[in-house]
Amino acid sequence: MEKLKALIRLEESLAKLPSVGKRSAERMAYAMLNMAEEDLNEFAEAISNLKNSIKVCPTCGFLTETEQCVICSDHERDTGTLMIVSFPKDVIAFENAESYHGLYHVLNGVISISKGVSINDLNMDSLLKRLDAHHFKEVIIATQPTIEGETTALYVAKTIAGKVDVVTRLAYGLPMGGNLDYTDALTLSKAVEGRRKL
């Protein structure tokens, strides 16, 4: 039996989302088909307004619905520390942890030859302008602990060397509750490198 074209189109669109496979997309499409028309219209409007309502903060690269993001406009933040992250979702993760109260700079990507992302695709120009305009006591590089993240971190560190007093990298190590015998070699070596005095 041939599938309805409208359902196929919706399933193909849903499958473009991360972690959504063909089966999940199919289930979602049928769930939407059974939604009340009012709810479905609200859903469609929310998607439609997403790109129009949200923009990039011109200062740090985080997401905002106003002229400047809530972090850059917060006068209670520690303005002497800048954390460089790869993506806006990384800012959200640190904010949810409530352990860092400085400023951020979002690169909007990592250097990845396989995905065609080069140095020129990163939000580096505004970072260099920020470093020239404001003196930060410390810049923390918080890119992902992957090959691409490490490559990006090394590039950023080399580029900003001499512009700030201290450049640090997030410590890597063992997750709380993890077992040593299940831990990969890279994580173990990073844990040894990042050890601290008790």
Secondary structure as UniProt FT lines:
FT   HELIX           5..14
FT   TURN            15..16
FT   TURN            18..19
FT   HELIX           22..33
FT   HELIX           37..53
FT   STRAND          55..56
FT   TURN            58..60
FT   STRAND          63..64
FT   TURN            70..73
FT   TURN            75..76
FT   STRAND          78..85
FT   HELIX           88..97
FT   STRAND          102..106
FT   TURN            113..116
FT   HELIX           119..121
FT   HELIX           125..133
FT   STRAND          138..142
FT   HELIX           147..160
FT   TURN            161..163
FT   STRAND          166..169
FT   TURN            176..177
FT   HELIX           180..182
FT   HELIX           185..193
//
